[in-house]
Amino acid sequence: MEEERMTPMFTVLRRVCTLVPTIGLLGSMALVGCDDDNDVVAVIPTPVVTATRDPNFNFPTLRTFAMPDTVAHFVPVSGTPLVISRDFDRTVLDQVRANLTARGYVQVSNPATTTPSFVVLVGATAAANYAVYQTYSWYPYYGYYSGWGWFSPGFSTDWTLAYPWYSSTGVITVDRGTYVVTIVPTLSVNPLVKQLNAAWAGTASALLESGITTNMVQSAIDQMFVKSPYLQAGP
């Protein structure tokens, strides 16, 4: 297992007349103030980005991909899921696709009949303290996708998705509103145990907090790939 993490930072907004850059205990902060009122009105966290891979996987074998056109919202095993915004769903999907194609991967136009090298699954957590990298039943979230047609006899709710590095990382929880991007090689399909295995996953937290912008979302997705130089299409 290998993981790269970006240290959290914060932007502190004050009622404003003048923008004054400074450095404080919370890292880099934008302090905005007026002569008569300097009280803090908002704290916007900078997204925390991680990238984790299966060190035993041969990434140069990946060349083509398919990707469902919807961001799944992961719900808790028990209890009521929390409502999260879909304002940036399209931005995230487009940015993931842009990073993959920039690295030489080709999106398969009809994955229902042509098997891609891997499938990219994008989701967002609709629960506080969501445990990522635990084996879960992926079909209820992505089973609608017509692009699974390349596999016969087909998938069902019995199928799970496993993260090979989970045994070394243990339980890792993320906040509500964390985007999770997962690469699932099609060669990882194991019909005997009805399981898929992830080769790579990126997470970006705090992307659905108040004050987050499109540029911040795009930058966070870019960082997942910057931290993953081994993600390059094979010859």
SERO-4910 file (N, C-alpha, C, O; in steps of 0.05 Angstrom, whole numbers):
BEGIN
 pado doro    nc1    nc2    nc3   cac1   cac2   cac3    cc1    cc2    cc3    oc1    oc2    oc3
  Met    A     17    -24      0      0      0      0     17     25      0     37     26     15
  Glu    A     10     44    -17     24     70    -17      3     92    -16    -17     91    -30
  Glu    A      8    112      1    -12    133      3      3    160      4     23    163     18
  Glu    A     -7    179    -11      3    206    -10    -19    224      0    -42    221     -8
  Arg    A    -13    242     18    -33    259     30    -25    288     29     -1    295     31
  Met    A    -44    306     24    -39    334     24    -48    346     50    -71    342     59
  Thr    A    -31    361     63    -36    372     89    -59    392     88    -60    409     70
  Pro    A    -78    390    107   -101    409    107    -92    438    113    -74    442    129
  Met    A   -105    456    100   -101    485    104   -128    498    106   -148    486     99
  Phe    A   -129    523    113   -154    537    116   -152    565    105   -131    578    106
  Thr    A   -175    574     94   -177    602     86   -197    615    105   -220    606    107
  Val    A   -189    636    119   -206    649    138   -216    675    126   -200    692    119
  Leu    A   -242    678    124   -253    703    113   -263    721    135   -276    713    154
  Arg    A   -257    747    132   -267    767    150   -283    788    134   -280    789    110
  Arg    A   -299    804    147   -313    825    134   -292    844    122   -273    852    136
  Val    A   -296    852     97   -273    861     83   -273    889     71   -293    900     63
  Cys    A   -248    898     71   -241    921     55   -214    915     41   -211    921     17
  Thr    A   -195    903     56   -169    898     45   -160    869     50   -166    858     71
  Leu    A   -148    857     30   -138    830     32   -109    831     41    -92    843     28
  Val    A   -103    817     64    -76    818     75    -66    789     78    -77    775     95
  Pro    A    -47    779     62    -37    752     65    -20    750     91     -5    768     97
  Thr    A    -23    728    105     -8    723    129     -4    693    133    -16    677    119
  Ile    A     13    686    152     17    658    159     11    654    188     22    669    205
  Gly    A     -5    635    195    -12    630    223    -10    601    230      1    585    215
  Leu    A    -21    594    254    -19    567    263    -34    548    246    -28    524    245
  Leu    A    -54    557    232    -70    540    215    -59    537    187    -71    525    170
  Gly    A    -35    548    182    -23    546    155    -28    572    141    -30    593    154
  Ser    A    -30    571    115    -34    595     99    -62    604    101    -81    588     98
  Met    A    -67    630    107    -94    640    112    -97    667     97    -78    683     95
  Ala    A   -121    671     87   -127    697     75   -142    713     95   -165    706    101
  Leu    A   -130    735    106   -144    751    126   -155    776    113   -140    791    100
  Val    A   -181    780    115   -193    802    103   -205    819    125   -220    809    142
  Gly    A   -199    846    125   -209    862    147   -216    890    140   -208    900    119
  Cys    A   -232    902    157   -240    930    155   -232    944    181   -226    930    201
  Asp    A   -231    970    181   -223    985    205   -242    980    228   -233    979    251
  Asp    A   -268    977    222   -287    977    244   -297    949    251   -313    946    269
  Asp    A   -289    928    236   -301    902    241   -283    880    230   -281    876    206
  Asn    A   -269    866    248   -251    845    239   -259    817    248   -243    799    247
  Asp    A   -285    813    256   -292    787    266   -294    767    244   -303    774    221
  Val    A   -286    742    249   -286    721    229   -315    712    223   -331    708    241
  Val    A   -321    710    197   -348    702    190   -349    675    176   -370    663    173
  Ala    A   -326    664    167   -326    638    154   -298    626    153   -278    641    151
  Val    A   -297    600    156   -271    586    153   -275    565    131   -292    547    134
  Ile    A   -261    567    109   -263    548     87   -239    530     86   -217    540     80
  Pro    A   -242    505     92   -219    487     91   -210    481     63   -226    477     45
  Thr    A   -184    479     59   -173    470     34   -176    440     32   -170    426     52
  Pro    A   -186    429     10   -190    400      8   -165    384     14   -143    391      6
  Val    A   -169    362     29   -147    344     35   -148    321     15   -169    308     12
  Val    A   -127    317      0   -127    297    -22   -108    274    -16    -86    278     -6
  Thr    A   -117    250    -21   -100    226    -18   -101    210    -44   -120    211    -59
  Ala    A    -81    194    -48    -80    175    -70    -67    149    -60    -45    150    -49
  Thr    A    -81    127    -64    -71    101    -53    -72     80    -75    -91     80    -91
  Arg    A    -53     62    -76    -52     42    -97    -45     15    -86    -35     12    -64
  Asp    A    -51     -5   -102    -42    -32    -96    -14    -35   -107    -10    -34   -132
  Pro    A      6    -37    -90     34    -38   -100     41    -62   -117     61    -63   -130
  Asn    A     24    -82   -116     29   -106   -131     16   -106   -159     19   -125   -175
  Phe    A      1    -85   -165    -12    -84   -191      6    -72   -212     22    -53   -207
  Asn    A      5    -83   -237     21    -74   -259      6    -53   -275    -10    -60   -293
  Phe    A     10    -28   -269     -6     -6   -281     -2     -3   -311    -21      6   -324
  Pro    A     22     -8   -322     25     -6   -351      6    -24   -368      5    -20   -392
  Thr    A     -8    -42   -355    -26    -59   -370    -52    -45   -376    -69    -55   -392
  Leu    A    -56    -21   -364    -81     -7   -368    -79     12   -392    -60     28   -394
  Arg    A    -99     11   -410    -98     29   -433   -124     43   -439   -125     66   -447
  Thr    A   -147     29   -435   -173     40   -442   -191     39   -417   -187     23   -399
  Phe    A   -211     57   -417   -228     58   -393   -257     63   -400   -263     73   -422
  Ala    A   -274     57   -381   -303     65   -382   -310     77   -356   -297     72   -336
  Met    A   -330     95   -356   -337    109   -331   -367    115   -330   -377    128   -349
  Pro    A   -382    106   -310   -410    113   -307   -413    143   -306   -395    157   -297
  Asp    A   -435    154   -316   -439    182   -318   -452    195   -294   -462    218   -296
  Thr    A   -453    182   -271   -465    192   -247   -447    188   -223   -434    167   -221
  Val    A   -446    207   -205   -431    204   -180   -450    190   -160   -471    201   -153
  Ala    A   -442    167   -150   -458    153   -130   -455    166   -103   -433    177    -97
  His    A   -476    166    -88   -475    177    -61   -476    154    -41   -497    141    -38
  Phe    A   -453    149    -28   -451    126    -10   -466    132     16   -462    153     29
  Val    A   -483    113     24   -500    117     48   -489     99     70   -475     80     65
  Pro    A   -496    106     95   -487     90    118   -500     63    118   -522     59    107
  Val    A   -487     43    130   -498     16    132   -525     17    147   -544      3    140
  Ser    A   -526     33    168   -550     37    183   -555     67    188   -535     82    187
  Gly    A   -579     74    193   -585    103    198   -593    117    172   -595    105    151
  Thr    A   -597    143    175   -607    159    152   -584    173    139   -568    186    152
  Pro    A   -582    170    112   -560    184     98   -564    215     99   -587    224    101
  Leu    A   -543    230     99   -544    259    100   -545    269     71   -532    259     53
  Val    A   -561    290     67   -563    302     41   -538    317     34   -528    333     50
  Ile    A   -527    312     11   -503    326      1   -509    337    -27   -525    326    -42
  Ser    A   -495    359    -33   -500    373    -58   -489    357    -82   -470    343    -80
  Arg    A   -503    360   -105   -493    350   -130   -483    372   -148   -479    368   -172
  Asp    A   -478    396   -137   -470    419   -153   -444    414   -168   -441    424   -191
  Phe    A   -426    398   -157   -400    394   -170   -397    366   -183   -375    359   -192
  Asp    A   -418    351   -184   -416    324   -195   -405    324   -224   -387    309   -230
  Arg    A   -416    341   -241   -407    341   -268   -379    351   -270   -363    341   -287
  Thr    A   -371    371   -254   -344    381   -253   -324    358   -246   -303    356   -259
  Val    A   -331    343   -226   -313    321   -218   -310    300   -240   -288    292   -246
  Leu    A   -333    291   -252   -332    271   -273   -315    281   -297   -298    267   -307
  Asp    A   -320    306   -304   -305    317   -327   -275    319   -321   -258    315   -338
  Gln    A   -268    327   -296   -240    330   -289   -226    303   -287   -202    301   -295
  Val    A   -239    283   -277   -228    256   -276   -222    247   -305   -201    237   -311
  Arg    A   -242    250   -322   -239    242   -350   -215    257   -363   -199    245   -378
  Ala    A   -214    283   -358   -193    299   -371   -165    290   -362   -146    289   -378
  Asn    A   -162    283   -336   -136    274   -326   -129    247   -338   -105    242   -344
  Leu    A   -148    230   -342   -142    203   -353   -134    206   -382   -114    193   -391
  Thr    A   -149    221   -398   -142    224   -426   -115    238   -430   -101    233   -449
  Ala    A   -109    257   -412    -83    271   -413    -60    252   -408    -37    258   -417
  Arg    A    -65    230   -395    -44    210   -390    -45    187   -410    -32    167   -406
  Gly    A    -59    191   -431    -58    172   -453    -80    151   -453    -81    135   -472
  Tyr    A    -97    150   -433   -118    131   -432   -140    139   -452   -146    162   -456
  Val    A   -153    119   -464   -174    123   -484   -200    113   -473   -202     90   -464
  Gln    A   -221    130   -474   -247    121   -464   -261    104   -486   -262    113   -509
  Val    A   -270     81   -478   -284     63   -496   -312     74   -502   -327     81   -483
  Ser    A   -319     77   -527   -344     89   -535   -368     71   -529   -390     81   -522
  Asn    A   -365     45   -530   -387     27   -525   -377      3   -507   -373    -19   -517
  Pro    A   -374      8   -481   -364    -13   -463   -383    -36   -460   -376    -57   -449
  Ala    A   -408    -33   -469   -427    -55   -467   -418    -78   -485   -426   -101   -480
  Thr    A   -403    -72   -506   -394    -93   -524   -364    -95   -526   -353   -116   -535
  Thr    A   -349    -74   -518   -320    -74   -519   -309    -72   -491   -315    -54   -476
  Thr    A   -293    -92   -483   -282    -92   -455   -260    -72   -451   -240    -73   -465
  Pro    A   -264    -52   -433   -242    -33   -427   -222    -46   -409   -227    -67   -397
  Ser    A   -198    -33   -407   -178    -43   -388   -187    -39   -359   -181    -55   -342
  Phe    A   -201    -18   -354   -211    -12   -327   -236      5   -328   -242     18   -347
  Val    A   -250      4   -305   -274     20   -301   -268     40   -279   -256     33   -259
  Val    A   -276     65   -282   -272     86   -262   -298     91   -248   -318     98   -260
  Leu    A   -298     88   -221   -322     92   -205   -318    117   -188   -298    120   -174
  Val    A   -337    136   -190   -336    161   -174   -359    162   -155   -382    158   -163
  Gly    A   -353    167   -130   -374    169   -110   -369    191    -90   -347    202    -90
  Ala    A   -389    198    -74   -386    218    -53   -400    207    -28   -421    194    -30
  Thr    A   -388    213     -5   -398    201     20   -422    217     30   -420    242     33
  Ala    A   -444    203     36   -467    216     47   -471    209     76   -493    207     87
  Ala    A   -448    204     90   -449    196    118   -424    207    131   -402    208    119
  Ala    A   -426    215    156   -403    224    172   -386    200    179   -397    178    185
  Asn    A   -360    203    180   -342    182    188   -346    157    171   -348    134    181
  Tyr    A   -348    161    145   -352    138    126   -325    122    123   -304    134    119
  Ala    A   -327     96    126   -303     79    125   -297     72     96   -311     56     84
  Val    A   -277     85     85   -268     78     57   -250     54     58   -239     47     78
  Tyr    A   -248     41     35   -230     18     31   -240     -8     43   -227    -28     42
  Gln    A   -264     -7     56   -276    -32     65   -290    -45     41   -301    -31     24
  Thr    A   -290    -71     40   -305    -85     19   -334    -78     21   -346    -79     42
  Tyr    A   -346    -71     -2   -375    -65     -1   -389    -74    -27   -375    -81    -46
  Ser    A   -415    -75    -26   -431    -83    -49   -434    -59    -67   -450    -41    -61
  Trp    A   -421    -59    -90   -420    -36   -107   -444    -35   -126   -451    -14   -136
  Tyr    A   -457    -58   -131   -478    -60   -152   -501    -41   -147   -511    -29   -166
  Pro    A   -511    -38   -122   -533    -19   -118   -527     10   -126   -545     25   -132
  Tyr    A   -501     17   -126   -493     44   -133   -488     47   -163   -494     68   -175
  Tyr    A   -477     27   -176   -468     30   -203   -480      9   -222   -474      9   -246
  Gly    A   -497     -8   -212   -508    -29   -229   -525    -20   -252   -529    -34   -271
  Tyr    A   -536      5   -250   -552     16   -271   -537     20   -297   -549     21   -319
  Tyr    A   -511     22   -295   -494     30   -318   -494      8   -340   -488    -15   -335
  Ser    A   -501     17   -364   -503     -2   -386   -475    -12   -395   -473    -32   -410
  Gly    A   -454      1   -386   -427     -6   -395   -416    -31   -383   -394    -39   -389
  Trp    A   -432    -45   -365   -423    -70   -354   -428    -93   -373   -421   -116   -366
  Gly    A   -439    -88   -396   -447   -109   -415   -424   -127   -424   -429   -149   -435
  Trp    A   -399   -118   -422   -376   -133   -431   -373   -159   -415   -359   -178   -424
  Phe    A   -385   -160   -391   -381   -184   -374   -405   -202   -376   -428   -193   -371
  Ser    A   -401   -227   -383   -422   -247   -384   -415   -269   -364   -393   -279   -364
  Pro    A   -434   -277   -347   -463   -274   -348   -475   -249   -336   -499   -246   -333
  Gly    A   -458   -230   -328   -468   -205   -317   -464   -204   -287   -460   -224   -273
  Phe    A   -466   -179   -276   -462   -174   -247   -490   -173   -233   -511   -172   -246
  Ser    A   -489   -174   -207   -513   -173   -191   -507   -161   -164   -484   -154   -158
  Thr    A   -526   -159   -146   -522   -148   -119   -504   -165   -102   -496   -157    -81
  Asp    A   -499   -190   -111   -481   -207    -96   -452   -200    -98   -435   -208    -82
  Trp    A   -445   -183   -118   -417   -176   -123   -408   -154   -104   -423   -136    -97
  Thr    A   -382   -156    -97   -370   -136    -79   -345   -124    -92   -335   -135   -112
  Leu    A   -337   -102    -81   -312    -88    -90   -293    -88    -66   -300    -78    -44
  Ala    A   -269    -98    -70   -249    -99    -48   -225    -82    -55   -218    -78    -78
  Tyr    A   -213    -71    -34   -188    -55    -36   -165    -71    -24   -164    -74      0
  Pro    A   -147    -81    -41   -126    -99    -31   -109    -88     -8    -98   -103      8
  Trp    A   -107    -62     -7    -89    -50     14   -104    -47     41    -91    -37     60
  Tyr    A   -129    -54     42   -144    -50     67   -132    -65     91   -132    -55    113
  Ser    A   -120    -88     86   -109   -104    108    -85    -90    121    -79    -95    144
  Ser    A    -72    -72    106    -49    -58    117    -56    -30    128    -42    -20    146
  Thr    A    -78    -19    119    -85      8    128   -105      7    151   -106     25    168
  Gly    A   -121    -15    152   -142    -16    172   -165      3    165   -167     13    143
  Val    A   -182      9    185   -205     26    180   -196     55    177   -183     66    195
  Ile    A   -202     67    154   -197     96    150   -224    109    145   -239    101    126
  Thr    A   -231    129    160   -256    143    157   -252    171    145   -232    183    149
  Val    A   -272    179    130   -271    206    117   -297    221    124   -317    208    132
  Asp    A   -296    247    121   -320    263    127   -341    261    106   -337    252     84
  Arg    A   -365    270    113   -387    272     94   -378    291     72   -365    311     77
  Gly    A   -386    284     47   -379    302     25   -352    297     14   -341    315      0
  Thr    A   -339    275     19   -313    268      8   -317    253    -19   -333    234    -20
  Tyr    A   -304    262    -40   -305    248    -65   -285    225    -65   -262    228    -56
  Val    A   -294    202    -76   -277    178    -77   -276    169   -106   -297    163   -118
  Val    A   -252    168   -118   -249    159   -146   -234    132   -145   -212    131   -133
  Thr    A   -245    112   -157   -233     85   -156   -228     73   -184   -246     75   -201
  Ile    A   -205     63   -188   -198     49   -213   -201     18   -208   -188      7   -191
  Val    A   -218      6   -225   -223    -23   -222   -215    -37   -248   -229    -35   -268
  Pro    A   -193    -51   -249   -185    -65   -273   -205    -87   -280   -214   -102   -262
  Thr    A   -211    -90   -305   -231   -110   -313   -219   -138   -309   -234   -158   -307
  Leu    A   -193   -141   -310   -181   -167   -306   -183   -176   -277   -177   -199   -270
  Ser    A   -192   -158   -259   -195   -165   -231   -221   -180   -225   -226   -188   -202
  Val    A   -238   -183   -245   -263   -196   -242   -259   -225   -233   -245   -241   -247
  Asn    A   -270   -232   -210   -267   -260   -199   -295   -272   -196   -307   -268   -175
  Pro    A   -304   -286   -216   -332   -297   -214   -335   -319   -193   -357   -324   -184
  Leu    A   -313   -331   -184   -315   -352   -164   -325   -341   -137   -341   -353   -123
  Val    A   -315   -317   -130   -323   -305   -105   -340   -280   -109   -348   -266    -90
  Lys    A   -346   -274   -135   -363   -251   -142   -351   -226   -131   -364   -212   -115
  Gln    A   -327   -220   -139   -313   -196   -128   -296   -182   -149   -284   -195   -166
  Leu    A   -295   -156   -147   -277   -139   -162   -256   -128   -143   -261   -125   -119
  Asn    A   -231   -123   -153   -210   -112   -137   -201    -85   -148   -195    -83   -172
  Ala    A   -200    -65   -131   -190    -39   -139   -160    -40   -142   -146    -55   -128
  Ala    A   -149    -23   -160   -120    -21   -163   -110      6   -152    -87      9   -145
  Trp    A   -128     26   -151   -121     53   -143   -146     67   -133   -168     62   -142
  Ala    A   -142     86   -115   -164    102   -106   -154    130    -97   -133    132    -85
  Gly    A   -169    151   -104   -162    177    -95   -186    189    -79   -209    183    -86
  Thr    A   -180    204    -58   -201    217    -43   -195    247    -41   -172    255    -40
  Ala    A   -216    262    -39   -214    291    -35   -236    300    -16   -260    299    -23
  Ser    A   -229    308      8   -248    316     28   -254    346     27   -240    361     14
  Ala    A   -276    354     40   -283    382     43   -291    395     17   -292    420     15
  Leu    A   -298    380     -4   -305    392    -30   -334    400    -31   -342    413    -51
  Leu    A   -350    394    -11   -378    403    -11   -384    422     12   -407    425     19
  Glu    A   -363    434     23   -366    454     43   -375    481     31   -370    486      8
  Ser    A   -387    497     47   -394    524     38   -369    540     30   -349    540     45
  Gly    A   -371    553      8   -348    570     -1   -330    556    -21   -312    569    -32
  Ile    A   -333    530    -25   -317    515    -44   -324    524    -72   -347    528    -79
  Thr    A   -304    528    -89   -308    537   -117   -302    515   -137   -290    495   -130
  Thr    A   -311    519   -161   -305    500   -183   -275    496   -186   -266    474   -190
  Asn    A   -260    518   -185   -231    516   -188   -218    499   -166   -199    484   -171
  Met    A   -228    501   -141   -218    485   -119   -224    455   -123   -207    438   -117
  Val    A   -248    449   -134   -255    421   -140   -237    410   -161   -226    388   -159
  Gln    A   -233    425   -183   -216    416   -205   -187    412   -195   -175    392   -203
  Ser    A   -177    430   -179   -150    428   -169   -147    403   -151   -126    390   -153
  Ala    A   -167    397   -135   -165    374   -117   -164    348   -134   -149    330   -127
  Ile    A   -181    346   -155   -180    322   -172   -153    320   -186   -142    299   -188
  Asp    A   -143    343   -195   -116    343   -208    -95    332   -189    -77    317   -197
  Gln    A    -97    340   -163    -77    331   -144    -76    301   -140    -55    289   -136
  Met    A   -100    288   -143   -100    259   -141    -81    247   -162    -67    227   -156
  Phe    A    -81    258   -186    -65    247   -207    -36    257   -206    -18    242   -214
  Val    A    -32    281   -196     -4    290   -191     10    272   -172     34    266   -175
  Lys    A     -5    262   -152      7    244   -132     10    216   -143     20    198   -129
  Ser    A      1    211   -168      1    184   -179     15    183   -206      2    178   -226
  Pro    A     41    188   -207     56    189   -233     56    163   -248     61    162   -272
  Tyr    A     51    141   -234     50    114   -246     25    110   -263     23     91   -278
  Leu    A      6    129   -261    -19    127   -277    -13    138   -305    -18    162   -310
  Gln    A     -2    122   -322      4    128   -350     -4    105   -367      1     82   -360
  Ala    A    -17    110   -389    -26     89   -407     -3     72   -416     18     83   -423
  Gly    A     -7     46   -417     14     28   -426     16     29   -457     -2     39   -470
  Pro    A     38     19   -468     43     20   -497     23      1   -511     25      0   -536
***
